[in-house]
Structures are given as C-alpha cells and as structure tokens.
Amino acid sequence: MFGGTGPGYDCSGLTSRAWSAAGVEITRTSRSQYQRVAKIPYAQLRPGDLIFYANDTSDPSTIRHVAVYAGGGRMVEAPQPGVDVREVPMRWTDAMPYAGRP
C-alpha cells in the first residue's frame, strides 16, 4: 500500500513504525528520515540501521526507498505496493553513501 502505515506498509511507513515500536519516533518519509538520522558507514552497520536508495546517490532529494538492516547481510523492506514486507539479501546498487541510525 503506497503511503501505508499498517497493516499494509510502504517502505518509510515500515521503518517509522519499526522504530516507533522501539520507542524512537522518526519522520514519515524516506527523504526526511535520511535528513535526520546519524550517517553511519556501512562497515559499522548494526540491526535496525536504515539503508536508503536513490536515483542519484550524490543527491539525497532523489531518495526513493528505505529498508531496515536485519544483520547478517540481510534487510527487511516493504518493496512496493502489493508486495508483502520481506527479508532479503542486502542490495548495494543505488544505495546512498551512508546508512542511517535514528
């Protein structure tokens, strides 16, 4: 569900709801989440960190997707409307230069 915050989620709805369940409120959209999180090098990823994807990784205004790092080289995402939330291997193509930690 595009723009969904549950039970159907879009990507940023999933990440904001996940962090809210952990007691941390973050903004609702992937672009605003990227603006507000601490930037983390991928070598320091830990479960719960956010992975952002963009059309142009040098321009945060083109961010189009966000996922949650699950650990072990895997992430949890709400990939697109009509597709269930899923755990998948990390994708590096189009990933922003840094992950984010709320």
C-alpha positions as CSV (number, residue, x, y, z in Angstrom):
1,M,0.0,0.0,0.0
2,F,1.6,3.3,-1.1
3,G,1.7,5.6,1.9
4,G,0.7,2.8,4.2
5,T,1.5,2.9,7.9
6,G,0.0,-0.5,8.7
7,P,-1.2,-3.1,8.4
8,G,-0.1,-2.5,4.7
9,Y,3.1,-0.6,4.6
10,D,5.2,1.4,2.2
11,C,8.9,1.5,2.8
12,S,9.1,4.6,5.0
13,G,5.9,3.6,6.8
14,L,7.6,0.3,7.7
15,T,10.7,2.0,9.0
16,S,8.9,4.6,11.0
17,R,6.6,2.0,12.6
18,A,9.5,-0.3,13.4
19,W,11.4,2.5,15.2
20,S,8.2,3.7,16.9
21,A,7.8,0.2,18.3
22,A,11.3,0.5,19.8
23,G,10.3,3.8,21.4
24,V,12.0,6.1,18.9
25,E,9.9,8.5,16.8
26,I,11.2,9.2,13.3
27,T,9.7,11.2,10.5
28,R,7.4,9.5,7.9
29,T,9.1,9.8,4.5
30,S,12.4,8.2,3.4
31,R,13.9,11.6,2.3
32,S,13.1,13.3,5.7
33,Q,14.4,10.2,7.5
34,Y,17.7,10.5,5.7
35,Q,18.0,14.1,6.6
36,R,17.5,13.5,10.3
37,V,19.4,10.3,11.0
38,A,23.0,9.9,12.0
39,K,25.1,8.9,9.0
40,I,26.8,5.5,9.5
41,P,29.5,3.9,7.4
42,Y,28.4,0.5,6.1
43,A,31.3,-1.1,7.9
44,Q,29.5,-0.1,11.1
45,L,26.0,-1.4,10.3
46,R,24.0,-3.0,13.1
47,P,20.5,-4.4,13.0
48,G,17.9,-1.6,12.9
49,D,20.0,0.8,10.9
50,L,18.3,2.2,7.8
51,I,19.5,1.7,4.2
52,F,18.5,4.4,1.7
53,Y,18.3,4.0,-2.1
54,A,18.3,6.9,-4.6
55,N,18.1,7.6,-8.3
56,D,21.3,9.7,-7.9
57,T,23.3,8.7,-4.8
58,S,25.0,12.1,-4.7
59,D,21.6,13.8,-4.3
60,P,19.5,13.0,-1.2
61,S,16.5,14.6,-2.8
62,T,16.3,11.6,-5.2
63,I,15.9,9.0,-2.4
64,R,13.1,6.6,-3.4
65,H,13.4,3.7,-1.0
66,V,14.4,2.8,2.6
67,A,14.9,-0.6,4.3
68,V,15.9,-1.8,7.7
69,Y,19.2,-3.7,8.2
70,A,18.4,-7.1,9.8
71,G,22.0,-8.3,10.3
72,G,24.0,-11.0,8.5
73,G,23.9,-9.1,5.2
74,R,20.1,-9.1,5.1
75,M,17.5,-6.3,5.2
76,V,13.7,-6.0,5.7
77,E,11.8,-4.0,3.3
78,A,8.3,-3.1,2.0
79,P,9.4,-3.2,-1.6
80,Q,6.3,-1.8,-3.5
81,P,2.6,-1.6,-3.3
82,G,1.0,-5.1,-3.4
83,V,4.2,-6.9,-2.3
84,D,4.4,-8.1,1.3
85,V,7.1,-7.0,3.7
86,R,10.0,-9.3,3.2
87,E,13.6,-10.1,4.3
88,V,16.1,-10.2,1.5
89,P,19.9,-10.0,1.0
90,M,21.3,-6.5,1.1
91,R,21.3,-4.7,-2.3
92,W,24.1,-2.3,-2.9
93,T,23.0,-0.9,-6.2
94,D,21.7,2.6,-5.8
95,A,22.5,2.6,-2.0
96,M,23.3,6.1,-0.6
97,P,26.9,6.5,0.6
98,Y,25.9,6.1,4.2
99,A,23.3,4.2,6.2
100,G,21.3,5.9,8.9
101,R,20.8,5.4,12.6
102,P,17.9,7.1,14.3
